[in-house]
Structures are given as structure tokens and as C-alpha cells.
Amino acid sequence: MIDSQIENESLRQHLASISADSRETFLLYDSQVRCTAVNGSLMLNKMRANHKLNVLDSYILGQAYLAGALLCATVKGEDRVQLTVECAGPIKGIYVEACATGWVRGYLKNHPIVPEKPLENGNISPLFGPGFLSVSKLIEGNKAPFTGQVMLQYGNLAKDLSLYFRESEQTPSLFFLSIDFAGDGTIKGAGGLFLQILPQCKDHVLSEIEEKAKQLPSLGRQLAEGSSVRNYVQKNFPTAEYLSSTPVQFFCPCRKENFAHYLSKLPRKEKDDILANGPFPLELVCFNCNSTYKFTKDELIKLLK
């Protein structure tokens, strides 16, 4: 991956001064609820720099990145989770892939997103329109991924993910995805929570969590102000039992060598056409991270001859 720099100096200083990105896991309510919490403030700023996104695009894709970072807590090792949204609204679709080790990548299928009419009261559901949300788990050693799907009901990624877990995996769950923007449109803090009800959970606990959720302060804003995601959870759930921490980052394992291998396997006719007509240099772009790999004419001759 070619890592683009965050150009705003004051933003770089701010991100260096707040808590590092991480994914933290806890047990709540006497081990009846599993809580996964993510700080993705730097991750979203790097995502935005690479994909060159405006505020609205950053908000939509940023929520999906936070969701991906939370979802990969459901797998282990080198296993991966893919979150896909296919919809008829201006977004058209979202694809995010996250690995259990903590890296996240992905893209918007259409950007910049242009609303068909002004959004009212921050309601982004018209940007989705009708569509489907899918979650796939790619487990090492399994030939095929496990995939579940639900129809979009809310046009709100957090609520539709909760619906997915309730209907597809029969696990009552709650998601919170929070991004705090400054007045100049920069992302100052970003985080998410994923609360999973465990099998032995008592009925009243779910009701308590749903009521508690209405009172939770903005996680993104708290992170922007210097709080850690661990402090946030322990402050709002005083009996939380801390389990583990994993770094989180925007990262794509793409390399120029991967694209060179792809070019070398093209049919002879396509190779000859490239050598005859170019363009030179030939530029190939990775959708997942927007890295551009350039191949000069001399490189192409060596590859394609």
C-alpha cells in the first residue's frame, strides 16, 4: 500500500496527542454481555487521506471502517470479515474488509456521494435506499466463506448491523458508531461499540443495556477530547471486566508485485495491445486503498514479452 500523508499539520499534532487506535474487549454485567470497543481516530484520517474523501464520504465510509474493526473481533488469527452493502441510493454500495489482527481496508462504490435532495436532521437513510447488507467470514482452512445477509431496514449502518445479528446469527446485539467532526470538517475523534448478548444473559439485562444506550455520551467526542476507549467503557460500565487489546489501523496488503503478476497472466492479445498502445506509464489502482501503481514502458516490456 502507498500511504498518503495527512497534510493538515494541526490535525497531525492533535492525533499524536490523543489515545492510540485500538480494539478493546470487555465483559459486562457479570459476564453476561461481551463488549468490543474501538478507537479509530487515526485510522479514519488515514483512510480519508488515501481515498481523498469529502466530509460526507468520510462519514459514510468511516462508519463502515469502524464497523469492520468491531466485526473482526468475531474471528481470530489471520481470519477476515467482509462487510458489504449493496443499495440503490446515491451511495450505491460499500465494501470493507477487516482482519482479526487489526487492519481494515475498503471503499465506497460511488463517490463523491451526491444526495438527490438535502438531508433532513442528519438522516442519511435516503443515501442508502433499498438494498442488502452482507457479512462474510473468511476462516483459514475453509474453502468457502460463511455469509449472512439481511435487507436494509433502517438506512443506518449501526441499526442494520444490529438487525443482521438478531436475524442472521440469532444474537441480540447493539452497535454504536461515532465520528466527531470539527468545524473545519476534520475528523477529531472516531470510535465504536459492539455489545453482544451472551447465551446465559438474563432477560432484564438486555432491557437495561437498551436504556443505558440512550444515555451514553458521544464516544467520538470523548476520544477527541483525550479519553481512551478503555476509560470510556469503564466509566460508563463501572463493573466492566477488561480482557484484551489489539492495535487497529488502516492498511491494505496490496503491492506493486501483485499487480505485476496480474499483468503477466493477461491473454497474449491484451499484452500486445498494451505494448502497442499504452498508455505509458500504465497506472493500476487498488480499489481498497486507492494506491496507484505505475509501470513504465520498459517495465511493461519486461513483464509482457
Buried (B, 14 or more C-beta within 10 A) or exposed (E): BBEBEBEBEEBBEBBEEBBBBBBBBBBBBEEBBBBBBBBBBBBBBBBBBBBEBEBBBBBBBBBBBBBBBBBBBBBEEEBBBBBBBBBEBBBBBBBBBBBBBBBBBBBBBBBEBEEEEEEEEEEBBBBBBEBBBBBBBBBEEEEEBEEBBBEBBBBBBBBBBBBBBBBBBEBBBBBBBBBBBEEEEBBBBBBBBBBBBBEEBEEEBBEEBEEBBEEBEBBBBBBBEEBBBBEBBBEBBEEBBEEEBBEBBBBBEBBBEEBBEEBEEBEEEEBEEBBEEEEBEBEBEBBBBBBEBEBEBEBBEEBBE
